[in-house]
Amino acid sequence: MRKNIFTLLIAAAVLFTGCGKSLEKMAKEKFSSLTDMAEIGTVEYTISKIIKASDTKFYTIGDRKILFSCRATMKAGVDMTNFSADQVKIKDKEITINLPKPRVLSFNMPPEKAHLEYQKVGSLRFDFTAEDRNNLLRQGEEAILADAENLGILADAEVNAKMFFEALLAQVGFEKINVVFNEEEDE
């Protein structure tokens, strides 16, 4: 996180320098330096999730139930790897910048943040194996990632990226700033 903040501060400092140059030339140079950052993280969520499983089959006697609580960290923002200065249009003191839609940049659910809360195994059943538990936690990760849009993280990332670029470009000297997010084509 500190590395991201440090990189962001360096990029901001680079964007604010450049006395005596035209706005267009300054902006093009600054956006070229932004692409070196690759990703601009604009939001981080900490998500708590309950993962439960119940294994009751008609041909078994007894049941198996398990419940985990876990915490995960998800970061979202703008991926600048394919960004180029061509995606910046400048006319007088107006600038339009076309950015890719925000996406999930990183996801981390460390094992130490997953806790077994409850387990019940019938006397005629086998315990949950380590592989069973890992599969359940993996399903929990997949459920969180699949629900990223509904959690609002991508919408928040877009709002924050827009505010970041508007503030940055206003300090460079632009009076009208248009930040547009384009749908990325599936690869």
C-alpha positions, -999 to 999 in steps of 0.1 A, spaced: 0 0 0 28 24 9 45 16 -24 13 25 -43 10 58 -24 47 66 -30 43 59 -67 12 80 -68 29 109 -51 59 107 -75 35 107 -104 17 137 -90 49 156 -85 60 149 -120 26 161 -133 29 194 -114 63 203 -128 71 217 -162 70 256 -161 71 273 -195 57 245 -216 23 244 -233 -5 227 -216 -8 201 -243 29 192 -243 30 191 -205 -1 169 -204 12 145 -230 45 141 -212 28 136 -179 5 110 -192 34 91 -207 49 90 -172 16 77 -158 17 47 -180 49 36 -163 29 30 -131 8 3 -149 -20 3 -123 -36 31 -103 -54 17 -73 -82 40 -63 -101 20 -37 -95 -9 -13 -122 -29 4 -120 -53 33 -147 -79 30 -159 -103 56 -176 -135 43 -192 -165 59 -187 -197 40 -209 -227 50 -214 -261 37 -238 -289 45 -232 -324 33 -264 -344 38 -268 -372 12 -297 -396 10 -274 -426 11 -255 -416 42 -264 -418 78 -257 -386 96 -246 -352 82 -216 -330 80 -218 -292 84 -190 -266 85 -189 -229 88 -159 -205 82 -156 -168 87 -129 -151 66 -116 -116 57 -103 -106 23 -88 -75 8 -98 -64 -27 -82 -34 -45 -97 -19 -77 -86 9 -100 -75 17 -135 -50 -5 -154 -28 20 -174 -7 -6 -192 -25 -1 -226 -30 37 -221 -13 60 -246 -11 97 -251 -34 92 -281 -62 87 -256 -58 124 -245 -75 151 -265 -66 187 -258 -82 219 -271 -72 252 -255 -78 247 -218 -101 217 -223 -89 181 -220 -107 148 -226 -90 117 -213 -103 82 -222 -94 57 -195 -102 19 -193 -130 9 -170 -118 2 -135 -113 -35 -126 -102 -55 -96 -64 -51 -95 -57 -75 -66 -74 -99 -42 -60 -114 -11 -76 -137 14 -47 -149 36 -51 -182 54 -47 -167 88 -78 -146 82 -100 -177 77 -113 -192 109 -133 -224 114 -163 -213 134 -184 -244 135 -181 -280 125 -205 -309 131 -199 -344 118 -222 -373 124 -207 -403 142 -209 -424 110 -193 -398 88 -157 -389 80 -144 -354 90 -139 -327 64 -104 -332 49 -79 -304 44 -87 -306 7 -125 -302 14 -117 -271 35 -95 -256 9 -121 -262 -18 -147 -244 3 -124 -214 9 -116 -213 -28 -153 -212 -36 -157 -184 -11 -129 -164 -29 -146 -170 -63 -180 -159 -48 -164 -126 -35 -148 -119 -69 -179 -127 -88 -199 -103 -66 -174 -74 -70 -197 -54 -92 -226 -58 -67 -203 -48 -38 -199 -14 -54 -161 -15 -55 -159 -9 -93 -183 20 -91 -163 35 -62 -130 29 -81 -145 48 -111 -156 78 -90 -123 80 -72 -103 77 -105 -123 105 -120 -118 127 -89 -80 120 -90 -76 129 -127 -99 160 -124 -79 173 -94 -46 165 -111 -54 181 -144 -70 212 -127 -37 218 -110 -18 215 -143 -40 243 -156 -70 228 -174 -103 246 -169 -126 220 -184 -118 183 -177 -137 153 -192 -128 119 -179 -144 91 -199 -143 54 -191 -143 31 -221 -153 -6 -221 -123 -28 -227 -127 -54 -254 -125 -90 -242 -92 -106 -251 
